[in-house]
Amino acid sequence: EVQYLDDPSNFLKLLYDEYAAKIKIIATGSNAFYMNDHFRDSLAGRKKLFLLYTCAFDEYLEMSGKQELHEELGRIQTKADYKSTRIELLLIEWEKFIIYGGYPAVITESDTEAKIDRLKELRDSFVKRDILESGVQNENAFYKLFHLLASQTGNLVNINELASTIQIKNETVANYLTILQKCFHISLVKPHYNNVRKELIRMQKVYLLDTGMRNSLLNNFRPLALRADHGELWENIVYRLLIGKYGIDEVYYWRTSAGNEIDFVLPRISQPKAIEAKYDKNQVNINKYKLFSSAYPGIPLGFSWMSPGDEDFFRRIS
């Protein structure tokens, strides 16, 4: 937590200038809002920034002691025709991963109740820390906003509506959204557009950066088959996979003023693509998306679904 130093930029600058030839310095922090406030020097030319998310699924398997399943996942993802006898076991772990998320302290807890308790502890301690360090005046409103965003995963962020619901000013909502982003809890996705008259150009969509944190905010740890929001959870996980692979600045969404939408568009990567996330393969209706394909013939559209879960599913999430 390098941001807690009195003058972290000067400290790191001195270390680098004195010892760069002998050592590599790794400085970590969990609150970009606080870090920006305390770093007086950009350290240009002396640093490389990495945004570290909570654990991915392969890391989850390794950290939870499922080494054989970790190796099996690797075989599935690297061998196109490989048939696994452990698909059911992998799907069980995958569901745990979606429900409880990727925080290391949660993964290493041995039983369900301990995972839930640890998530609640992390949730409350993070919120209190963020409120303290970011100078939030209305603790109750901040928490309400966080909870509302968790319940609206994948939805457009309407600042007017949020402000009206929580009974605070629009500027306060905008400030709290910035804080939640800087503290690495949420991500706001910008729209991709070419036609400013027919396509959305401003409103952003919201996702949480850890699904376990989302479920803790909603106090919902039920199995996927019993949840009404399994589609939203799946869409959130697909987003998390995409930013982990391509970077947070490469992922957009597309939506027209008439309501036609594509969940994710990656127009700037070496091989541009668009992805529609559906929980079940049977929900895929290609005809619904002809408008996008017609408007953007250079961005091929694909689909990502969770059910049925087979070898190809685990290849799709790699």
C-alpha positions as CSV (number, residue, x, y, z in Angstrom):
1,E,0.0,0.0,0.0
2,V,2.6,2.5,-1.2
3,Q,0.0,5.3,-1.2
4,Y,0.3,5.6,2.6
5,L,3.8,6.9,2.5
6,D,4.2,10.6,3.1
7,D,6.0,11.2,-0.2
8,P,5.8,7.9,-2.2
9,S,6.9,9.4,-5.5
10,N,10.1,10.9,-4.1
11,F,10.9,7.7,-2.1
12,L,10.5,5.5,-5.2
13,K,12.4,8.0,-7.4
14,L,15.4,7.9,-4.9
15,L,15.3,4.1,-4.8
16,Y,15.2,3.8,-8.6
17,D,18.0,6.3,-9.2
18,E,20.2,4.6,-6.6
19,Y,19.5,0.9,-7.2
20,A,17.9,0.4,-10.6
21,A,20.9,-1.5,-11.9
22,K,20.7,-4.0,-9.0
23,I,17.1,-4.5,-8.1
24,K,13.5,-4.4,-9.5
25,I,11.1,-2.4,-7.4
26,I,7.5,-3.6,-7.2
27,A,5.2,-1.0,-5.5
28,T,1.5,-1.8,-5.1
29,G,-1.5,0.1,-4.1
30,S,-5.3,-0.5,-3.9
31,N,-6.7,3.0,-4.2
32,A,-5.8,5.1,-7.3
33,F,-7.8,8.0,-6.0
34,Y,-5.6,8.2,-2.9
35,M,-2.4,7.4,-4.9
36,N,-3.0,10.3,-7.4
37,D,-3.4,12.7,-4.4
38,H,-0.1,11.6,-2.8
39,F,2.2,11.2,-5.9
40,R,3.7,14.6,-6.6
41,D,5.9,13.2,-9.4
42,S,4.7,11.1,-12.3
43,L,7.9,9.0,-12.3
44,A,7.9,9.3,-16.1
45,G,10.6,7.0,-17.6
46,R,11.0,5.2,-14.3
47,K,7.9,3.1,-14.1
48,K,5.6,0.7,-15.9
49,L,2.0,0.4,-14.6
50,F,0.0,-2.8,-14.3
51,L,-3.6,-3.1,-13.4
52,L,-4.0,-6.3,-11.3
53,Y,-7.5,-7.8,-11.0
54,T,-8.7,-10.4,-8.7
55,C,-7.8,-14.0,-9.7
56,A,-8.8,-15.5,-13.0
57,F,-10.2,-19.0,-13.1
58,D,-6.9,-20.8,-13.7
59,E,-5.4,-18.9,-10.8
60,Y,-8.4,-19.7,-8.7
61,L,-7.9,-23.5,-9.3
62,E,-4.2,-23.2,-8.4
63,M,-4.8,-21.1,-5.3
64,S,-7.6,-23.4,-4.0
65,G,-5.3,-26.4,-4.2
66,K,-7.0,-28.0,-7.3
67,Q,-3.7,-28.6,-9.1
68,E,-5.0,-31.6,-11.1
69,L,-8.0,-29.6,-12.4
70,H,-5.7,-26.7,-13.2
71,E,-3.6,-29.0,-15.3
72,E,-6.7,-30.5,-16.9
73,L,-7.9,-27.0,-17.8
74,G,-4.6,-26.3,-19.5
75,R,-5.0,-29.5,-21.6
76,I,-8.5,-28.6,-22.7
77,Q,-7.5,-25.1,-23.7
78,T,-4.4,-26.1,-25.6
79,K,-5.6,-29.2,-27.4
80,A,-8.5,-28.6,-29.8
81,D,-9.8,-32.2,-29.9
82,Y,-9.1,-33.1,-26.2
83,K,-12.0,-34.9,-24.5
84,S,-12.0,-34.5,-20.7
85,T,-13.4,-36.9,-18.1
86,R,-13.4,-34.1,-15.5
87,I,-15.7,-31.6,-17.1
88,E,-18.3,-31.9,-14.3
89,L,-15.6,-31.2,-11.6
90,L,-14.4,-28.2,-13.5
91,L,-18.0,-26.9,-13.9
92,I,-18.5,-27.2,-10.1
93,E,-15.4,-25.1,-9.5
94,W,-16.4,-22.7,-12.2
95,E,-19.7,-22.0,-10.5
96,K,-18.0,-21.5,-7.1
97,F,-15.6,-19.0,-8.9
98,I,-18.6,-17.0,-10.3
99,I,-20.4,-17.0,-7.0
100,Y,-17.6,-16.2,-4.6
101,G,-15.2,-14.4,-6.9
102,G,-11.5,-14.2,-7.1
103,Y,-10.2,-12.4,-4.0
104,P,-7.3,-14.6,-2.7
105,A,-8.5,-14.3,0.9
106,V,-11.9,-15.7,-0.2
107,I,-10.5,-18.5,-2.4
108,T,-8.3,-19.9,0.4
109,E,-11.2,-20.2,2.8
110,S,-12.2,-23.9,3.1
111,D,-16.0,-23.8,3.4
112,T,-18.9,-21.8,2.1
113,E,-19.9,-19.9,5.2
114,A,-16.3,-18.8,5.7
115,K,-16.1,-17.5,2.1
116,I,-19.3,-15.5,2.6
117,D,-18.1,-14.1,5.9
118,R,-14.8,-13.1,4.4
119,L,-16.5,-11.4,1.4
120,K,-18.7,-9.4,3.8
121,E,-15.6,-8.5,5.8
122,L,-13.8,-7.3,2.7
123,R,-16.8,-5.5,1.4
124,D,-17.3,-3.5,4.6
125,S,-13.6,-2.8,5.2
126,F,-13.2,-1.6,1.6
127,V,-16.2,0.7,1.7
128,K,-15.1,2.2,5.1
129,R,-11.5,2.7,3.7
130,D,-12.7,4.2,0.5
131,I,-15.0,6.6,2.3
132,L,-12.3,7.7,4.7
133,E,-9.5,8.1,2.1
134,S,-11.7,9.8,-0.6
135,G,-13.4,12.2,1.7
136,V,-17.0,10.9,1.2
137,Q,-19.4,12.9,3.3
138,N,-22.5,10.8,3.0
139,E,-21.5,7.2,3.9
140,N,-25.1,5.9,3.6
141,A,-25.6,7.3,0.1
142,F,-22.2,5.9,-1.0
143,Y,-23.1,2.4,0.1
144,K,-26.6,2.7,-1.5
145,L,-25.0,3.6,-4.8
146,F,-22.6,0.7,-4.7
147,H,-25.5,-1.6,-3.9
148,L,-27.6,-0.2,-6.7
149,L,-24.8,-0.6,-9.3
150,A,-24.4,-4.2,-8.2
151,S,-28.0,-4.8,-8.9
152,Q,-27.7,-3.1,-12.3
153,T,-24.8,-5.1,-13.8
154,G,-24.6,-4.6,-17.5
155,N,-27.1,-1.7,-17.5
156,L,-26.7,1.8,-18.7
157,V,-25.7,4.2,-16.0
158,N,-28.3,7.0,-15.7
159,I,-27.0,9.6,-13.3
160,N,-30.3,11.4,-13.1
161,E,-32.1,8.3,-12.1
162,L,-29.5,7.2,-9.6
163,A,-29.5,10.6,-8.0
164,S,-33.3,10.6,-7.7
165,T,-33.3,7.1,-6.2
166,I,-30.7,7.9,-3.6
167,Q,-31.9,11.5,-3.0
168,I,-28.5,13.1,-3.7
169,K,-27.2,15.6,-6.3
170,N,-26.1,14.5,-9.8
171,E,-22.6,15.8,-9.1
172,T,-22.4,13.7,-6.0
173,V,-23.3,10.6,-7.9
174,A,-20.7,11.4,-10.6
175,N,-18.1,11.9,-7.8
176,Y,-19.0,8.6,-6.1
177,L,-18.8,6.8,-9.5
178,T,-15.3,8.1,-10.0
179,I,-14.2,7.0,-6.5
180,L,-15.6,3.5,-7.0
181,Q,-13.7,3.3,-10.3
182,K,-10.5,4.6,-8.7
183,C,-10.8,2.0,-5.9
184,F,-11.1,-0.8,-8.5
185,H,-14.7,-1.9,-7.6
186,I,-16.5,-1.0,-10.7
187,S,-15.8,-0.4,-14.4
188,L,-17.7,1.9,-16.7
189,V,-17.8,0.9,-20.4
190,K,-18.0,3.5,-23.1
191,P,-20.2,3.2,-26.2
192,H,-18.7,2.5,-29.6
193,Y,-20.3,4.6,-32.4
194,N,-19.9,6.0,-35.9
195,N,-23.4,7.4,-36.3
196,V,-24.0,10.1,-33.7
197,R,-27.7,10.4,-34.8
198,K,-28.7,6.8,-34.3
199,E,-26.2,5.3,-31.8
200,L,-25.6,6.1,-28.2
201,I,-22.4,8.2,-27.7
202,R,-22.3,9.1,-24.0
203,M,-24.1,6.8,-21.6
204,Q,-21.8,4.1,-20.1
205,K,-22.6,0.6,-18.9
206,V,-21.5,-0.6,-15.4
207,Y,-19.8,-3.9,-14.3
208,L,-18.2,-4.9,-11.1
209,L,-14.7,-6.1,-11.2
210,D,-15.4,-9.1,-8.9
211,T,-18.6,-11.1,-9.0
212,G,-18.1,-12.3,-5.4
213,M,-18.2,-8.7,-4.3
214,R,-21.3,-8.1,-6.4
215,N,-23.0,-11.1,-4.8
216,S,-22.0,-9.9,-1.3
217,L,-23.5,-6.5,-1.9
218,L,-26.7,-8.2,-3.0
219,N,-26.5,-10.9,-0.3
220,N,-27.2,-13.6,-2.9
221,F,-25.0,-16.6,-2.9
222,R,-27.5,-19.0,-4.4
223,P,-26.6,-21.6,-7.1
224,L,-26.8,-20.3,-10.6
225,A,-29.7,-22.6,-11.5
226,L,-31.8,-20.9,-8.8
227,R,-31.0,-17.3,-9.6
228,A,-32.9,-14.9,-11.8
229,D,-29.7,-12.9,-12.4
230,H,-27.5,-15.7,-13.8
231,G,-27.5,-13.9,-17.2
232,E,-26.2,-10.7,-15.6
233,L,-23.6,-12.7,-13.7
234,W,-22.4,-14.4,-16.9
235,E,-22.3,-11.1,-18.8
236,N,-20.2,-9.6,-16.0
237,I,-17.8,-12.6,-16.1
238,V,-17.4,-12.3,-19.8
239,Y,-16.5,-8.6,-19.4
240,R,-14.0,-9.5,-16.7
241,L,-12.4,-12.1,-19.0
242,L,-12.2,-9.6,-21.9
243,I,-10.5,-6.9,-19.9
244,G,-8.1,-9.4,-18.3
245,K,-7.0,-10.5,-21.8
246,Y,-7.2,-7.2,-23.8
247,G,-7.1,-4.4,-21.3
248,I,-9.8,-2.2,-19.8
249,D,-9.5,0.5,-22.5
250,E,-10.2,-1.9,-25.4
251,V,-13.7,-3.0,-24.5
252,Y,-16.8,-1.0,-25.6
253,Y,-20.5,-1.7,-26.1
254,W,-22.8,-0.8,-28.9
255,R,-26.4,0.4,-28.7
256,T,-28.8,2.3,-31.0
257,S,-31.3,4.9,-29.8
258,A,-33.9,2.3,-30.7
259,G,-32.5,-0.2,-28.3
260,N,-30.5,-2.6,-30.5
261,E,-27.4,-3.6,-28.5
262,I,-24.2,-5.7,-28.6
263,D,-22.7,-6.4,-25.2
264,F,-19.1,-6.0,-26.1
265,V,-17.2,-4.5,-29.0
266,L,-13.4,-4.5,-29.4
267,P,-12.7,-2.3,-32.4
268,R,-9.1,-1.5,-31.8
269,I,-7.4,-4.8,-31.2
270,S,-5.4,-6.5,-34.0
271,Q,-8.3,-8.6,-35.0
272,P,-11.5,-6.6,-34.1
273,K,-14.5,-8.5,-32.8
274,A,-17.8,-8.1,-31.1
275,I,-19.3,-10.5,-28.5
276,E,-22.8,-11.0,-27.3
277,A,-23.0,-12.8,-24.0
278,K,-25.9,-15.3,-23.5
279,Y,-26.2,-17.7,-20.5
280,D,-27.7,-20.4,-22.6
281,K,-26.9,-21.2,-26.2
282,N,-30.6,-21.6,-27.0
283,Q,-31.0,-17.8,-26.4
284,V,-28.8,-17.0,-29.4
285,N,-30.8,-15.5,-32.3
286,I,-28.5,-14.4,-35.0
287,N,-31.2,-12.4,-36.9
288,K,-31.4,-10.0,-34.0
289,Y,-28.0,-8.7,-34.7
290,K,-28.1,-8.1,-38.4
291,L,-28.2,-4.3,-37.9
292,F,-24.8,-4.3,-36.2
293,S,-23.2,-6.6,-38.8
294,S,-24.5,-4.4,-41.5
295,A,-23.2,-1.2,-39.9
296,Y,-19.8,-2.8,-39.0
297,P,-18.9,-5.5,-41.5
298,G,-15.3,-5.3,-40.5
299,I,-16.1,-6.3,-36.9
300,P,-17.2,-10.0,-36.9
301,L,-19.8,-10.9,-34.2
302,G,-19.5,-13.9,-32.0
303,F,-21.4,-15.4,-29.1
304,S,-20.3,-16.5,-25.7
305,W,-22.6,-18.8,-23.7
306,M,-22.1,-20.8,-20.5
307,S,-24.7,-23.6,-21.1
308,P,-24.1,-26.2,-22.2
309,G,-20.8,-26.5,-20.3
310,D,-18.3,-28.7,-22.3
311,E,-14.8,-28.6,-23.5
312,D,-15.6,-25.8,-25.9
313,F,-16.9,-23.7,-23.1
314,F,-13.6,-23.8,-21.3
315,R,-11.8,-23.0,-24.6
316,R,-14.0,-20.0,-25.1
317,I,-13.1,-18.5,-21.7
318,S,-9.3,-18.9,-22.2
